Amino acid sequence: MTQSEYIELFNRLYADHKERFVRFTLSYIKDEEEAEDIVSDAFIYYWENRESLKDNSNLPAYILTVIKHKCLNYLEHQRVRLKAEGVIKENMDRELQTSILSLEACEPNALYAKEISEISKKTLKSMPEKSRRIFMLSRIENKSNKEIAAIMGMSEKSVEYHITKALSIFRKKLWDYL
């Protein structure tokens, strides 16, 4: 066959069978653009291999066989992709569930309670002895300023001064937690 005969045969095959091949492909692929690409690729494959075919070959059947194999490859690729997406989705769901459970169990106050307790202990230790003792009598033992003044042998104004001083120190040390 001459080149012009191949071109004429190809054009006739394309005109006569393209739409039917696309419909066939669409029945499996369900994506019109992809179906048309597969059919076009099959015609190109035929054109590239035309000289190796026998002259009496059933060309529509040959092209349809190529389309069948291209559809199988495409569908197998889709199956692998969907399986991988499923695995990825399962992993993402598992991570999401773990994050949700972790956040639900998270108690911000509990996270900071230990830090606040440590800072409070250090702050108390760093205070002058008299201010620490007065603060503890006031806040821990719930003594009134009058009772503290009697215990410490000082005026109520001095007790108020030491409590105010201690509270100021605590505010500075615990500023980020207030």
Backbone torsions as a table, in degrees:
resi	resn	phi	psi	omega
1	MET	NA	142.8	178.2
2	THR	-85.8	167.5	-179.4
3	GLN	-60.2	-43.6	-179.0
4	SER	-66.8	-32.7	176.7
5	GLU	-68.1	-40.0	176.1
6	TYR	-61.1	-42.5	-179.1
7	ILE	-65.3	-43.3	179.2
8	GLU	-63.7	-44.5	178.2
9	LEU	-61.8	-44.1	-179.6
10	PHE	-61.5	-48.5	-179.7
11	ASN	-59.6	-41.5	179.4
12	ARG	-65.7	-46.4	177.8
13	LEU	-57.5	-46.1	-178.1
14	TYR	-62.5	-47.8	-178.4
15	ALA	-65.3	-40.0	-176.3
16	ASP	-77.4	-29.9	-168.7
17	HIS	-120.3	-12.5	-174.2
18	LYS	-56.0	-52.5	-176.2
19	GLU	-61.5	-42.8	179.0
20	ARG	-62.8	-42.0	179.4
21	PHE	-65.6	-38.3	178.2
22	VAL	-65.1	-43.8	177.9
23	ARG	-61.2	-43.1	177.4
24	PHE	-58.6	-48.6	-178.2
25	THR	-63.9	-40.9	179.3
26	LEU	-62.1	-29.1	-179.8
27	SER	-66.1	-17.7	178.6
28	TYR	-110.6	-38.5	-171.3
29	ILE	-86.7	-35.9	178.1
30	LYS	65.0	19.6	177.7
31	ASP	-136.9	110.2	-171.7
32	GLU	-60.3	-45.6	-180.0
33	GLU	-62.3	-44.1	-179.6
34	GLU	-65.1	-39.8	178.4
35	ALA	-62.0	-44.8	178.7
36	GLU	-64.4	-37.8	177.4
37	ASP	-63.0	-42.4	-179.9
38	ILE	-63.1	-45.2	179.2
39	VAL	-63.2	-43.9	178.4
40	SER	-61.8	-43.4	178.4
41	ASP	-61.2	-37.6	179.3
42	ALA	-66.0	-42.0	177.2
43	PHE	-64.3	-39.4	178.0
44	ILE	-64.6	-41.8	179.2
45	TYR	-60.7	-44.3	176.5
46	TYR	-58.1	-48.6	-176.3
47	TRP	-59.5	-42.4	-178.6
48	GLU	-68.9	-24.7	-176.5
49	ASN	-112.8	13.2	-173.7
50	ARG	-59.6	-35.6	-175.5
51	GLU	-75.0	-18.8	-180.0
52	SER	-87.7	-7.0	179.9
53	LEU	-86.8	152.1	176.0
54	LYS	-72.5	150.9	-179.5
55	ASP	-64.5	-25.9	-177.7
56	ASN	-96.9	16.2	-179.7
57	SER	-66.2	147.4	174.1
58	ASN	-84.0	93.1	-172.4
59	LEU	-63.5	-42.6	176.9
60	PRO	-60.0	-39.4	178.7
61	ALA	-66.6	-39.1	178.3
62	TYR	-61.4	-49.1	-179.2
63	ILE	-64.8	-39.7	178.4
64	LEU	-64.1	-35.5	176.2
65	THR	-65.4	-41.3	176.8
66	VAL	-62.1	-43.4	179.0
67	ILE	-61.1	-44.6	179.2
68	LYS	-55.4	-48.2	-178.5
69	HIS	-66.6	-37.8	177.4
70	LYS	-67.1	-37.5	176.1
71	CYS	-64.9	-44.2	178.4
72	LEU	-60.0	-44.4	177.6
73	ASN	-61.0	-44.3	179.8
74	TYR	-61.9	-48.3	-178.2
75	LEU	-64.6	-38.4	177.3
76	GLU	-64.3	-41.5	177.4
77	HIS	-61.9	-42.1	178.4
78	GLN	-62.3	-42.0	179.9
79	ARG	-62.4	-45.0	178.6
80	VAL	-62.6	-43.7	179.8
81	ARG	-62.3	-45.9	-179.8
82	LEU	-64.3	-38.5	178.1
83	LYS	-63.7	-44.5	178.6
84	ALA	-63.3	-41.9	177.6
85	GLU	-62.1	-38.2	177.9
86	GLY	-63.3	-42.7	178.6
87	VAL	-64.5	-43.8	178.8
88	ILE	-62.5	-42.9	179.8
89	LYS	-63.5	-42.5	177.8
90	GLU	-60.2	-43.3	178.7
91	ASN	-64.5	-41.8	178.6
92	MET	-65.2	-41.2	177.2
93	ASP	-61.6	-42.8	-179.8
94	ARG	-63.6	-44.8	177.9
95	GLU	-63.4	-41.3	179.2
96	LEU	-63.3	-44.7	179.1
97	GLN	-62.3	-41.0	178.2
98	THR	-62.7	-43.0	178.9
99	SER	-63.7	-42.4	179.5
100	ILE	-62.4	-48.5	-179.6
101	LEU	-62.6	-40.3	-180.0
102	SER	-63.9	-44.4	179.3
103	LEU	-67.8	-37.5	178.1
104	GLU	-63.9	-35.5	-179.5
105	ALA	-80.6	-17.5	-177.4
106	CYS	-69.2	129.2	176.6
107	GLU	-120.5	98.5	-175.6
108	PRO	-53.1	-39.3	-179.9
109	ASN	-62.6	-38.2	179.3
110	ALA	-68.0	-36.4	178.9
111	LEU	-62.5	-39.1	-176.8
112	TYR	-90.6	-16.3	-177.6
113	ALA	-58.5	-43.6	-179.5
114	LYS	-65.9	-44.3	178.5
115	GLU	-61.3	-44.8	-179.7
116	ILE	-62.6	-40.8	179.1
117	SER	-61.8	-44.7	179.6
118	GLU	-63.9	-44.6	179.8
119	ILE	-63.3	-40.3	179.6
120	SER	-62.9	-44.4	178.8
121	LYS	-61.6	-46.0	179.3
122	LYS	-63.6	-40.2	-179.7
123	THR	-64.3	-43.6	178.2
124	LEU	-60.8	-43.0	-179.4
125	LYS	-65.3	-31.2	-177.4
126	SER	-81.1	-12.6	-178.3
127	MET	-75.0	153.9	172.0
128	PRO	-59.3	147.7	-174.6
129	GLU	-53.1	-46.7	-175.8
130	LYS	-64.9	-45.3	179.7
131	SER	-63.9	-41.3	179.1
132	ARG	-61.4	-48.0	-177.6
133	ARG	-61.5	-44.7	-179.9
134	ILE	-65.0	-44.3	179.4
135	PHE	-60.2	-45.0	-179.1
136	MET	-65.3	-39.8	176.8
137	LEU	-62.6	-39.0	-177.7
138	SER	-74.5	-51.9	-170.2
139	ARG	-92.1	-30.6	-177.3
140	ILE	-95.3	-42.3	-179.3
141	GLU	-94.8	-1.1	176.6
142	ASN	55.6	39.1	176.9
143	LYS	-84.7	147.4	177.1
144	SER	-77.2	163.8	178.8
145	ASN	-59.9	-35.7	-179.9
146	LYS	-65.6	-44.9	178.9
147	GLU	-63.9	-41.5	179.9
148	ILE	-64.8	-42.6	179.1
149	ALA	-59.1	-40.4	179.8
150	ALA	-67.7	-43.1	-179.4
151	ILE	-64.8	-43.3	-174.0
152	MET	-88.0	-11.0	-179.5
153	GLY	67.9	48.9	179.2
154	MET	-145.0	174.9	-179.2
155	SER	-79.1	159.5	177.0
156	GLU	-63.6	-33.4	178.4
157	LYS	-63.5	-39.1	177.9
158	SER	-66.3	-39.5	177.8
159	VAL	-61.7	-46.1	179.0
160	GLU	-60.0	-41.4	179.3
161	TYR	-59.4	-48.8	-177.5
162	HIS	-65.8	-38.6	178.0
163	ILE	-65.7	-44.7	178.8
164	THR	-62.0	-42.0	178.6
165	LYS	-62.1	-45.6	-179.9
166	ALA	-64.0	-43.9	179.1
167	LEU	-62.7	-37.4	177.9
168	SER	-63.8	-41.9	178.8
169	ILE	-63.5	-44.4	178.9
170	PHE	-62.1	-42.2	179.8
171	ARG	-59.9	-40.9	179.7
172	LYS	-66.6	-43.5	-177.2
173	LYS	-72.2	-32.1	-176.3
174	LEU	-104.7	16.5	-176.1
175	TRP	-51.3	-43.0	-177.0
176	ASP	-68.5	-16.6	-176.5
177	TYR	-103.0	-7.7	-178.0
178	LEU	-85.8	NA	NA
